[in-house]
Amino acid sequence: MTNNSKNVLKMVYAAICLALCMVLPLLTAQIPQIGSMLSPMHIPVLLCGFIAGPFWAAAVGFIAPLLRYAIFGMPPIMPTGIAMAFELLTYGLISGLLYKMLPKKTANIYVSLIAAMICGRVVWGIVRYIIAGINGGSFTFAAFMAGAVTNAIPGIILHIVLVPILVIALQRAKLIPEK
């Protein structure tokens, strides 16, 4: 496969992941009380890091919440959408970089995933803090813990269970391009 073909394939994977970012929240919204806590847009962005690489995944992550707001009016652009854009950019970048750098072992899928989730949530907190400061509000550590951890537990569990299964399935199907 030529480099040009690989780039086109990565772009197609990124486009599919972006489309999933638009659709999955519509499906999870049908689950009462925990639908939004599943963080459905995070799943395709994390997968994009594994299958399309860090830079495509970062682009998908940044664009997804902004595009979803432009199309569906959700998530609210301020402060949620902006903070999510930087969070998901980080998710895609870190998952893709670590997966690319580390040996292709199952344990390293988890390392890449968990590191991306931690870094993304820290970036989300920093952006929320900056936005609150600009708007003259406050964003406390308790608010960070509630938003990044406590309220996100269903999504964290779902991501840790589902993403590695999908990555392993894509590896076995030889749909993930060779690095």
C-alpha positions in Angstrom: 0.0 0.0 0.0 1.4 3.4 -1.0 1.7 6.3 1.4 -1.0 8.1 -0.5 -3.3 5.2 -0.1 -2.6 5.0 3.6 -3.4 8.7 4.0 -6.6 8.3 2.1 -7.5 5.3 4.3 -6.8 7.2 7.5 -8.9 10.1 6.2 -11.8 7.8 5.6 -11.5 6.3 9.0 -11.4 9.8 10.5 -14.6 10.7 8.5 -16.3 7.6 9.8 -15.3 8.4 13.4 -16.6 12.0 13.0 -19.9 10.7 11.7 -20.1 8.4 14.7 -19.5 11.4 16.9 -22.7 13.0 15.4 -24.8 9.8 15.7 -23.9 8.1 18.9 -25.2 10.9 21.2 -28.6 10.6 19.5 -28.7 6.9 20.5 -27.4 7.2 24.0 -29.9 10.1 24.7 -32.6 7.4 24.6 -31.2 5.9 27.8 -32.9 7.7 30.7 -30.7 9.3 33.4 -27.3 7.9 32.2 -27.3 8.5 28.4 -25.2 11.7 28.5 -23.0 10.2 31.3 -21.8 7.6 28.8 -19.8 10.3 26.9 -20.6 8.8 23.5 -18.6 11.2 21.5 -15.4 10.1 23.3 -15.6 6.6 21.9 -15.1 7.4 18.2 -12.4 9.9 19.0 -10.4 7.4 21.1 -10.9 4.8 18.4 -9.7 7.3 15.8 -6.5 7.6 17.7 -5.9 3.9 17.3 -7.0 3.5 13.7 -6.2 6.8 12.0 -3.3 8.1 14.1 -2.8 11.0 16.4 -3.2 13.9 14.1 -6.4 12.8 12.4 -7.9 11.9 15.8 -6.9 15.3 17.2 -8.7 17.0 14.3 -11.8 14.8 14.7 -11.8 15.4 18.5 -11.6 19.2 18.1 -14.1 19.4 15.3 -16.7 17.0 16.6 -18.3 19.0 19.5 -18.2 22.2 17.5 -19.8 20.6 14.4 -22.4 18.8 16.6 -23.3 22.1 18.1 -23.6 23.7 14.7 -25.9 20.9 13.4 -27.9 19.9 16.5 -27.3 22.8 19.0 -25.8 20.3 21.5 -23.5 20.4 23.4 -24.0 24.0 24.4 -21.0 25.8 22.9 -20.1 27.7 26.1 -18.5 26.4 28.2 -19.2 22.7 27.5 -18.5 22.6 23.7 -15.3 24.5 23.8 -13.9 22.6 26.8 -15.0 19.3 25.1 -13.2 20.3 21.9 -9.9 20.6 23.7 -10.6 17.5 25.8 -11.4 15.3 22.7 -8.4 16.8 20.8 -6.3 15.6 23.7 -8.0 12.2 23.7 -7.3 11.6 20.1 -3.8 13.0 20.2 -2.6 11.0 23.2 -4.3 7.7 22.3 -2.8 7.9 18.8 0.7 8.9 19.9 1.0 6.3 22.6 -0.5 3.5 20.4 2.0 4.5 17.6 5.0 4.6 20.0 4.3 1.6 22.2 4.7 -2.1 21.2 1.5 -3.5 19.8 0.5 -5.5 22.9 -2.9 -5.7 24.5 -1.7 -4.1 27.7 -0.5 -1.1 25.7 -4.0 -0.5 24.4 -5.1 0.0 27.9 -2.1 2.2 28.7 -2.8 4.4 25.7 -6.5 4.6 26.5 -6.2 5.4 30.2 -3.4 7.9 29.7 -5.5 9.6 27.0 -8.5 9.7 29.3 -6.6 11.2 32.2 -4.8 13.8 30.0 -8.1 14.7 28.3 -9.9 15.2 31.6 -7.1 17.4 32.9 -7.2 19.5 29.8 -11.0 19.8 30.1 -10.5 21.0 33.7 -7.9 23.6 32.6 -10.1 24.9 29.8 -13.1 25.1 32.1 -11.0 27.0 34.7 -9.8 29.5 32.0 -13.3 30.0 30.6 -14.7 30.5 34.1 -12.0 33.1 34.8 -12.7 35.0 31.6 -16.4 35.0 32.4 -15.8 36.2 35.9 -17.0 32.9 37.4 -15.3 30.2 39.3 -14.4 26.6 38.6 -13.4 24.8 41.8 -11.6 21.6 42.3 -14.8 20.1 43.6 -16.5 21.0 40.3 -13.6 19.5 38.4 -13.9 16.2 40.3 -17.6 16.1 39.8 -17.4 16.8 36.1 -14.3 14.8 35.3 -14.7 11.8 37.6 -17.9 11.4 39.7 -20.5 12.2 36.9 -18.3 10.4 34.3 -18.0 7.0 36.0 -20.5 5.2 33.6 -18.6 6.6 30.6 -15.2 5.8 32.1 -16.3 2.2 32.7 -17.8 1.9 29.2 -14.7 3.3 27.5 -12.3 1.0 29.4 -14.4 -2.0 28.5 -15.6 -1.2 25.0 -12.6 0.6 23.3 -10.0 -2.2 23.8 -12.5 -4.8 22.6 -13.1 -2.7 19.4 -9.4 -2.1 18.9 -8.5 -5.8 19.2 -11.4 -6.7 16.9 -10.1 -4.2 14.3 -6.6 -5.6 14.6 -7.8 -9.1 14.1 -9.8 -8.0 11.1 -6.6 -6.3 9.8 -8.5 -3.0 9.5 -6.0 -1.0 11.5 -3.2 0.1 9.2 0.3 -1.2 9.9 2.4 1.4 11.7 
